[in-house]
Amino acid sequence: MMQFDLLFILFQAQEGIPKPGNNEPIDLRSREDLIIYIILPLVFLILYLIWRFKKRRKSDGD
């Protein structure tokens, strides 16, 4: 019986964690979703490309 209680405690669903049944699509009219899913990835991509370009130019100059 104690083993069952231990398994029950270990496998119960945590509060606040998204579950597959309650996911909603991204709402791009929401400012937060727009920043998180569109603007931040673009900023990271641009910064990565700038860093890579500078690194390549530095290695070509050596």
C-alpha positions in Angstrom: 0.0 0.0 0.0 2.8 2.4 0.8 4.4 1.7 -2.7 1.1 2.7 -4.3 1.0 6.0 -2.3 4.6 6.7 -3.3 3.8 6.1 -7.0 0.7 8.2 -6.8 2.7 11.1 -5.4 5.4 10.8 -8.0 3.0 10.6 -11.0 0.4 13.2 -10.2 0.1 16.1 -12.6 1.8 19.3 -11.4 -0.1 22.6 -11.2 0.7 25.3 -13.6 2.3 23.1 -16.2 0.6 23.2 -19.7 -1.1 20.0 -20.6 -1.7 18.8 -24.2 -5.5 19.2 -23.8 -5.5 22.9 -22.8 -3.1 24.4 -25.3 -4.3 27.4 -27.3 -3.0 28.7 -30.6 -0.7 31.7 -30.7 -2.6 35.0 -30.9 -0.4 37.4 -32.9 -2.7 40.3 -32.0 -1.4 39.9 -28.5 1.7 42.1 -27.8 3.3 39.5 -25.6 2.9 36.7 -28.2 4.2 38.9 -31.0 7.3 39.8 -29.0 8.0 36.3 -27.8 7.4 34.4 -31.0 8.3 36.9 -33.8 10.5 39.8 -32.6 12.8 38.0 -30.2 13.7 35.2 -32.6 14.4 37.8 -35.3 16.6 39.8 -33.0 18.6 36.7 -32.0 19.0 35.7 -35.6 20.2 39.1 -36.6 22.6 39.3 -33.7 23.9 35.8 -34.5 24.5 36.7 -38.1 26.3 39.9 -37.2 28.5 38.0 -34.7 29.3 35.3 -37.4 30.1 38.0 -40.0 32.5 39.7 -37.6 34.1 36.4 -36.6 34.6 35.4 -40.2 36.0 38.9 -41.1 38.4 38.7 -38.1 39.7 35.2 -39.1 40.2 36.3 -42.8 42.3 39.3 -41.6 44.7 37.1 -39.6 
